[in-house]
Amino acid sequence: MSVRVTGLTVRHRGKAVLDAVDLDFAPGVHGLLGPNGAGKTSLIRVLATVAAPADGRVELLGNEVGAASDHRGRSAVRRRLGYLPQEFGHYPGFTVREFIAYVAWLKEMDGARVASAVERAVERVGLADRIDTKAKTLSGGMIRRVGIAQAIVNEPALLLLDEPTAGLDPEQRVEFRALLRELGETSTVIVSTHLVEDVAAACTDVTLIDTGRIAYRGTTAQLIELGGEPDGLGGNPIERGYTTALRAHRTEVAAR
């Protein structure tokens, strides 16, 4: 497994936002769903090694990166990691090429590979014609694509994307889903999103988190099947499946 977490607990202001979570992910494209405040971003931040858990074991790409791990393990993971946070920071005065090259340097990529890797990453997100444009002149959707490019420049073994399609138009989202499927052939890709249609189109399986606990795990096809007929819920099948799974989990929790 590329990712294995056991008993993962994350607290914020004394409250558990992830409560003894057990999860594992192998290569492929995995959807991470849940309502606002469910704990999705907290999980992604721990997997990205930018936040430490309060408790539990976290193993990424064969390295321990939990609270008790040393810096060496985290550094080894970061060289093989791609991460797009929900709030993506950039340098407005840099060109796209300069910024992606800077991220490649932070990831300690081989200098001889950087120029071609930058061009490939930018081309894959459809910004080849803007590669020497300053970031401050780009639209919000273009900046989001720059964020995706910096996340994939090192051909990561583990790619973590938090709301990656925010700001993308429908055509760009279709192209992005195709890119996700391509990346998932060799890498472990985890996509946290509110857009269940992105999950239906690109992900092989789904993990649903609610109030810091795992509410559902299954294939995308199983979640769609769970949606069944509209029966008053409306929406498309995967939206109905999401709602059905969430309600079933909450009923089970309330009955304990």
N, C-alpha and C positions, 0 to 999 in steps of 0.2 A: 504493500500500500504506500502511496506517496504521502498521504496524510492520515495520521491516527491520533485521536485525542481521547483521553480517558478521564472521566470525572472532572471535566473542565468547568471551573467556576470562575466567573468574573464579577466583580462588585464595583458599583459606582455609587459614591456617597452612602456607603454602608448597605446598599440594596443589591441583591444578587440579580444581575442582568442575564447571566448564564448560570444555570443551576445543575452542576454535576452532569454535564453533557458528555455522551460517548458517541463518537463519529469516526468514520474512516472513508477515504476517497481514493480510488484508483484512477489511472489515466482515463480520460473521457471528459465530457462536458456535463457539469452538475449544476442544477438550478437550486438556489437558496431563496425560499419564499417566506413571507410572514408579514404581519401587520407592523405599522410603525411602533418602534420601541420593543420589538420582540426579542432583539439581541443579535440580529444578523450582522450589523456593522461591528459590534463588539467581537463576534467570532472572526470576521474577516481581519480585523486589526490584530488579533492574537496570531492568526495564521500568517500574517504579513510581518510578524516579529516587531511591530511598532508598539504593542501593548503587552504587558505581562499578566498572566492569570493570577488570581488569588490562590488557586489550588488546582491540582490535576496535572496530568502528564500530556505533553504535546510533542509529537514526533513528526518532523517534516523531512522528506527526502532522506530518511535514514539518520537524521540528526535530532537530538533532544534540544528543544528550544523553550522549555517551560521556565517557570520562575527560578528553579534551582540550577538551570543549565549555565554553561560558561559562554563567554563571548565568541569563542572559536566556532561553536556549533551554529550560532546565529549568523556569523559572517559567512560560513560555508553555504547556508541556505540562501542568504540574500544574493549571492552571485548567481544563483539558479532560479531566482524568483522574479515574477513580474507582478506589479501591484498598481491598480488604479483606484485611489480612494474616492469616496463620494464627493468630497470637496477637493478638487485638483488644483494645486498651486503651480505656477509657472513664472518665468521671467519675461515680462512684456517686451524688453529690449532685445531679447535673443531672437534670432531667426529660428524657424522650425528645425533646420539642420543643426544649428548650434546647440539648441536645447536638448535634442535627442542624443547628440554626441556627448553632451555633458552627463546625461543620465547613464550612458554606456560607460563613461569613465568612472562614475560612482559605483557601478556594478563590477568594476575591475575587469572589463573585457579586454582581450588582446588588442593592442593598438592597431595591428595590421588588419584586423577584422572590422574595425569601427566604421570606416567610411561606407563600405558596402552594406553593412548591417543597418546603418541609419537609412540609407536610400531604400533598402528593401522594406523596412518597417513603415516608412512614410508612404511608399507605393501601395502597401497592403491596406492602408486606411484611406486611400484615395486622395492623398494630398501631394502627390509628386510635383504638381504644377505650382505648389506653394512652398516648396522646401526651403527657398531662400527668402521667404517673406517673414517679416517681424511678427511675433505673436500678437502684439498689441493691435494689429490691423485685422486680425482674424475674427470671424463670427464665433458665437458661443458653441455652435455645433462643430465648427472646425477645431476649436480648442479642445473639445471633448475627444475628437479624433487624434489630436496631438497626444492627449493623455493615453489613449489606447496604444499609439505608436511607441511611446516611451516604455510602456509595460511589456511590449513584445520584442523590443530591440535585441535582447540577449537570447532570443528563442528559449524562453523559460520552461523549465520542467514543471513548475507550478505557477499558474497564472490566476490571480485573484482580482476580480472586477466587481466594484461596488457601484450599482446603478450606471452601467456603462453606456446605455443608450439614451440617457437624459440629454435632450437638446438635439438629437439626431432626427432627421426627417424620415418619412416612411421608406423611401428608396435606400437611404443610408443604413437604416435598421435591417433591411433585407440583406444588404451586402455584408453587414457586420455579422449577422447570423451565419452566413456562409463561411466567413472567416473563423468564427468560433468552432464550427464543425471541423474545419481543416486543422485548427490548432489542437483540437481534442484527439486527433489521430495519434499524436505522439506525446502530448502533455496532459497534466491534470488541470482542468479549467473549472473554477468555481465562480459562478455568476450570481451575485445578490441583486435582486430586482423586485420591483412592484409590478412589472409588466409580464403577466403570465403568458401572453402570446409569444414573447421572446423565448420563454422556457419551452413552450410547446414546439416551437420551430427548431430550436438548437440543442436542447438538453436531452440526455438519455435518461436521466433520473432526477428526482426532486426530493429535497429535504425541506420540510415545513417547520418553522420555529414559532412558538407562541409563548410569551411571557418567560423566556429563558429556557424553555424545555423543547425537546423534540416532539412535535405533534404528529408528524407523518413522515415516512420514508418509503419510496417506491419508484417504479419507473414512470416516465411521463405518460405512457399508455395506460398504466393502472390508474393514475390520477384522473385522466380523461374519462376512463370507464366509470370511475366512482361518481362522476358528474351525472351520469344517466340522462334521463329526460328532463326538460326544463322544470316541470312540476311547480311552477310559481316562482322559481329562483331567477329565471331569465339568464342572460349572459351566454357565453359559449361553453362548450363542455369542460374545458380545463378550469375556467373560472368557477363553474358549478362544483367541480371536483375539489378545488381549493376550499370553497366555502363549506362543503360537506365535511371534508376532513377536519377543518378548523372547529366546526361546531361539535363534531364527534369527540374531539380531544377535550374541548371545554366541558362537555357533559360528563366525560370520564373523570376529569379532575374534580369537578364539583361533587361527584358521587363518592369520592374517597373519604 
